[in-house]
Amino acid sequence: MKKRITIKRQRIRQDRSKWIWMSVILLVIVASSFFIEGTITGWVIKEGGLGNFDLIQTGSLFSTNNQDNNLSLQGNITPQATIISSCQNINSEGDYILNKNVTSTGTCIIIGALGAIPNVNLDCRGHKITYGTDRSGGYGIEDTMGNSGVIIQNCTIVEGDIGTEQHGILTSSDNSFTLLESTITTIGTRSYGIKVLDESDVGLTGNVIGTSGEGAHNIYIGNSVDPLVQYNNLSSSDKNSQGIYITNSSRPSSMNNFKNNNIQTTGLHSWGILINESTDINLSGNDINNSRASSIWIEGTTSSHFIQEIDSTNLARGKRILYNHSLSGTTVLENTNLTSTYGQIICADCSGVTYSNITVANDGISFFSTSDSTIENSSFNTIN
């Protein structure tokens, strides 16, 4: 099937290999009144010009060739998105684009207000969602109906006034939820950046989240399976406000699920990462800087809650974190100055271990569910 495609606007640049790439907004019109609008990105133009050319389409795939202009394209069409210009409910699957800044006294956007829906992609294109301006409660985005395949990206979400439990995003019971490249700011008490409950396959990547209220965690993940939290910049400034709070969650797959996050907290008892009654959590490449609490804190009621995967690529105040678990009847460290080596030393679910004649600084030594153990003839110069 042939269709006519017209390039309406183009931006062209040349890379090192002298291929020319372009991003174009395209318009496809067929005599049968078929209409689709979308975006092509990253296509190759071979020594040719721009103009009209034939489009051969099968489903959402297309290819085209214009011999006159020596132009060759191949790829996918992004379907037309629904434009939204106000706070509202989204009750149908599809792509949505926010085209202006919007404000609500309570919750701004509810996904699936009438019942669960699949495959919603909300792209804010950098526009701001301001919510909770009258302090009566609400969220920037609410996604609590058990939807699936929800993607939120490029949003700036701001709590409008100091409320209580006015989370930037509240999502629960989803099967596959993704937050990408977004910025969230909250100022209220227990107003989390994002609160995730009872979910599987949740991904939070490349976001900037800041909170300034008491008990306001940047990211809270509860009762969830296989969360992937990576490349986020997180900060909190009041007490009891963790960078990442993980509770009653697990990682049955082999994926690295909390990695390469930059976390800074300045409040009392505001740990960088708190793991509560969770199993097999993997931490790698996280850079944690805290001024009034330890970088990592682990809580639980059984041995399995203290057996995590925390490697030495994690940093506390710029220095490696040494994590051991299930050690028994051994001397772990002795006769050494560790002030420039480790930012935090952890022994979890250990018994009868000894640290002898060592010098430590930064976050010091943390014992979690550890018994009959000794620190002797040692010196501490900790910040907390």
Buried (B, 14 or more C-beta within 10 A) or exposed (E): EEBEBBBEEEEEEEEEEEEBBBBBEBBBBBEEEEEBBBEBEEBEBEEBEBEEBEBEBEEEEBEBBBEEBEBBBEBEBBEBBEEBEEBBEBBEBBBBBBBEBBBBBBBBBBBBBEEBBEBBBBBBEEBBBBBBBEBEBBBBBBBBBBBBBBBBBBBBBBBBBBBBBBBBBBBBBBBBBBBBBBBBBBBBBBBBBBBBBBBBBBBBBEBBBBBBBBBBBBBBBBBBBBBBBBBBBBBBBBBBBBBBBBBBBBBEEEEBBBBBBBBBBBBBBBBBBBBBBBBBBBBBBBBBBBBBBBBBBBBBEEEBBBBBBBBEBBBBBEBBBBBBBEBEEEEBBEEEEBBEBBBBBBBBBBBEBBBBEBEBBBBBBBBBBBEEBEBEEBEEEEEE
